[in-house]
């Protein structure tokens, strides 16, 4: 048996014994590593998730392994914890692409760590043409299309990075929404975020706080899955709002479904 497998089995056995001794029957993501390298993985130059050789620290040609234990609950929780790490990793990629994290809601008395947030380019508020990216429902966060694709295929198919780069090349300002970021833990209990309690409220707040007051005249939207439903519902709100305040509707809005 290789050293890597011995270390992995020892880690799993110790983890299970500890939970049995403490009488814990469920596992939280906080029980797992906090970085890709601690998980024993990293992305290669092609954006593919690969295992790290624990002896050399170099990537080897092996992808993600889901079943590392005979305990299905452990495997699932480990996968979910890796997903949380990938959320932060993708956020860092967005920042490397020159996008800024903006608080949501913009004006609020609540502390920053209890707000939601989106990402936007430096020129998003001034550019006359903008692109809005909206992911689907579930566990994905800003900058992602599908966690499964990120883990099992690549960053280039599972994230919004290719769209972001193309939009920048074409001179668009960018808003990258985070519609599934709806809760924060308050005194150990989940609490809805003001202005981002669900996907629809998140989109409405983004529009009212950032996109509506911006200089945009031409808006393109790429929405995946439930993101498309959010746009359809929001469109009726936008038309009503425009009628009430007698404000000219944006000259051109193009909605492109992500397939």
N, C-alpha and C positions, 0 to 999 in steps of 0.2 A: 504494500500500500504506500502511495506517495506521501511525502510530508504534507502536501497541501490537503489531501483527503483526511489525514490524521488530525490536522489542525481544525478542519471544518467539522469533523464528527465530534471532536472534543468540545468545540464551541456549542454545538447543538445539544449534546448530552448535558453539559453544565447548565445550559439555559433551561432545559426541561426539568432537571432536578431542582433548580432554584425555584421555579414556579410551583412545583409540587410541594416543596417544603414550606413555601409561603402561602399555600392554599389558593394560588392564583390560577384561574381557569381560562382567562382571556389574556391576550397579549396586545400591547399598544405599540404604535410605530416608534414611540420614544425609547423602546427597549432595544432598538437596532442601531447600527452605525449611522453617522450623520454626513458622510461623504461617499462619493463613488469609490475612491481608493480604499476606504475602510471596508466597503462591501466587497472589494476585490475586483473592481471593474473600472474601465475608463473608455472614452470614445477615441477611435483611431482617426487618422487623417480623412477617411471617407465618411466620418460621422456614424460609424457602426460601433455598438457597444461590445467590448471585448473583455475577456478575463485578463487579470494581471497575474504574472508569475510571482508568487510571494517571495521567492528567493532572489530573483533578479530585479523585480519591479518593472519588468517589461511586459508589453502586451503579447498575448498568444492568440492564435487563431481559433478561439472558442468563444461562442456567444453566451447569452444569458442562460443560466440553468435554473429552472423553476423548482424542480423536485430535488432538494438537497437533504430532505429529511423524510422519515416515514410518517411524520406528523403533518397531515394536510393543513391544519390550522397554522402551524409554524410557517409553512411554505407560502401560504396566502398572505399572512401578515408581513413576512419578509418582502414579498413582492410589492405590497402596498407601501411599506417603508422606503423601498427603493424608489417608488414613484414620487414620494415626497421629496426625496433628495434630487430627483430629476427636475421637479418643479423649480427648485432653487437654481439648478444648473442652467435651465432654459432662461430664467430671469437674467442670469449673468450674461448669457449670450445676447439677449436683447440689448443690454447695456453696452456690450462690446460693439453692437451694430450702431451705436450712437443714440439709442432711445433713452428717454428719461422717465423715471417713475414719478407719476403724479398722484396725489392723494384723492380719495373719493369717499365722501363728498369733499369738494374743494374747500368750502367754508364750513367749519364745524368746531364746536368747543371740545369734542372728544379728542383724546390723545391719538397721535399718528399710528401707534401700533394697534389701535382698535378700529382703524379705518380700512377700507379696501383701497385698491390702487389700480391704475392702468399704466400703459407705456405710450409715450408719444415722441415724435421726432422734434428736433429743435425748432423747425419751421411749421409745426402742425397748426398753430394758432394764427399764423400770418399767411400761409400758402392758400391760394385761391382754389387749388384742387387737392383733395385729400382722399386717402384710402383708409377705410375702417375694416379691421379684421376681427371677426367674431367666431370663436370656437363653438363646439356643441356642448351638450350637457354632460354631467358625470364628473370624473375626477380631474379632467384636464384644466389647466390654468393658462394665463396669458402666454401667447407665443406657441401654443401647442394645438395640433389637430387631433392627434391620437397617441396616447401613452403606449399602447401596444406596438404601434409602428416605431416609435422612438426606441423601445427596448429590443424589439425583434427584427427591425429592418434598419432604419437609420434616422439621424436627425433631419436629413433633407426631405424625407417623406413624412415624418411625424410632426415636424415643427413648421412654423410660419416663416422661417428664415428666408427661403427662396422668394416668397412673396414680398417680404420686406426689402430685400436687395433689389428686386425688379422695380418696386415702387420708387425707391430712391433713385434708381437709374433713370426713370421716366419723369422725375421731378415732382413726385407727389409728397405731400405731408402725410404723416402716419399716425393713426390712433389704433393701438392694440388693446382690445378690451379683455376684461378678466371676470366674465359674467358668472362664473361658478364660485367666486370668492365671496361667500355670503355670511359666514359666521366667525366669531372670535370667542375664545374661552374667557368667561368672566367668572371669577371665583369657582373655577372648576366646572362651570356649566356653559354649554353653547348658547351664545346670544347673537341674534341677527344684527348685522351691520346696518346702521342707519344709512339709507340711500343705496344700499346694495343687498337688501334682504333676499332678493331672488334675481334671476337673470333679467327679467323685464324691468325691475326697478333700477338695476345697475345700468342698463342701456339708457333709460330715461335720465338718470342722474348725469351720466357722461355727456349726454346731449345738452342738458340744461346748464351744466357747469363749464363745459369746454367747447363742444362743437358748435352749438347754437351761437354763442358770443364770438366765435372765431370769424376770420375773414373769408371762410370757404364759400365758394360759389358752385363748385362742381364736386360731387361726392360719389365715390365708388365704394361699394361694400362687398366684401367676400365673406359669406357666412356659411358655416358648416352645420348640417343637421339641425338641432334645436335652435341654433343661432339664426337660422332662416325664419323660424316661427316667431322669434323675438322681433325680427325686423317687420314681419307682416303685422303683428299686433301693434308695434310702435308706430307704423305708418299711419294708422287711423288716429292715434293720439296726436301725431305731428300735424296732420291735416286739420284736426279740430283746433289745435293750438294756433295754427296759422290763421284760421278763420276768426278766432276770438280776438287776437291782438292785431289783426289786419297787417301782418308782416308778410312781405313777399317770400314765397317758398323758394328754396334753393333752386337755381336754374336747371340743374341737371343732376339726377340721382340714378346711378346704375348699380343694380344688385346682381352679383355674380355668385351662384351657389358653388361651394367647394365640393367636388365630387371625389 
